[in-house]
């Protein structure tokens, strides 16, 4: 678990650095399509770079450990590849024809000896399990609780959208699939291939609003937001994860206009 947390923390650092560079250099540029691609690239790089760095760091260590193990085997005389000098045996010519029988000792009970050996040489325990500090368990617990809360919030938001989709009245307006909802103040908005409108939006018949929401659906902005939401679930404590979500919203609105 500590390795997973270390990877997430490294990903958060990469996201913070890359997003800060984006804010300084590209955030104010009026190029929504390019900025959207850059934000998606930043999101992907923040997870790929720590993985590549970890792999590049582990391989030399593994090679060095294997070399040390091989050297210790050679020093201790366990190298099976080493050739030993042949030993010559000779049989005496005047050996007696009869051989006296040897006395065979009774079977020995090795149970006490085995228990002693096991007691003196216990099975090796992973360093991470033997020396895991108490604060690491507290951090893991807090991270799990925060992630569960963020996941619950996201699932509730999705559930509200599906409930509104199921209960609303479906209509076709200018070739677009629309859903009429009552008593909602957050309309119009696009969700799951539909445009959600209130009665006031239908009375006004604002063509600009319809085109704006259709642009959201055509560019599949909902996919970007769902991916960004997944990052906030894993890194709910990272302000740059929420900043990334805000930047996606800003780029989407500018691109839809």
Residue, then its C-alpha position, 0 to 999 in steps of 0.5 A: x500500500x505504501x508503494x501505491x501511495x508513493x506513486x500517487x504522491x509522485x503523480x500529484x507532484x508531476x500534475x502540479x508542476x505541469x499544470x503550473x507551467x500551463x497556467x503561466x504559458x497557455x491558460x490565457x491563450x484563445x485556442x480552446x482546441x489546443x488547450x484541451x489537448x494540452x490538458x489531456x496530455x498533462x493528465x496522462x503525463x502525470x501518471x506515466x512519468x512516475x511509472x517510467x521513473x520508478x521502472x528506470x530506478x528499479x532495474x539497476x537496483x535489481x541487477x546490483x542485488x543479483x550481482x551481490x547475491x551471485x558474489x556471495x554464493x561464490x565466496x561461500x563455495x556454493x557456486x555450482x559452475x566452478x569445476x573441481x579437480x577429479x579425485x582418484x580412488x584405489x582399491x587395495x588388492x589384498x582386501x579381504x573376501x569377506x566383509x563383516x556386517x556393520x552395526x546400524x544405529x536406530x532411527x533418530x528423532x529429528x523433530x527436536x532438531x528441526x524445531x531448534x533450527x526453525x526457531x533460530x532461523x525464522x522465515x524472512x519478513x519483508x522490511x516494509x511489513x516489519x518497519x511500517x510506521x504507525x503514521x503510514x496507516x493513518x495516512x492510508x486510512x485518511x486517503x481511503x476515507x476522502x476517496x470514498x467521500x469524493x466517489x460518493x459525491x460523483x456517483x450521487x451527481x451521476x445518479x441525479x442526472x440519470x433520474x432527471x433523464x428518466x423523469x423528464x419529458x423527452x422532446x426534439x428541438x431543432x434536431x436535438x434530443x432535449x429533456x424538459x425538467x421542472x423546478x431546476x435552476x441549473x438548466x440548460x446543461x448537456x448530459x448523456x447525449x441530451x440537452x436539459x431545459x426548463x420551461x423558461x428555456x423553452x419559452x425563450x427558444x434561445x437558439x444560441x443556448x441550443x447551439x452552445x449545448x449542442x457543441x458540448x455534446x458534439x465535442x464530447x466534453x463529458x468524457x473529459x470531465x469524467x476523467x478529471x473527476x476520476x483524478x479528483x477521487x484519487x487525489x482529493x487532497x491535491x488542489x491541482x487536481x481540482x484546478x485541472x477540473x476548473x481548467x477543463x470547464x473553462x476550455x469547454x465553455x470557450x470551445x462551445x462558444 
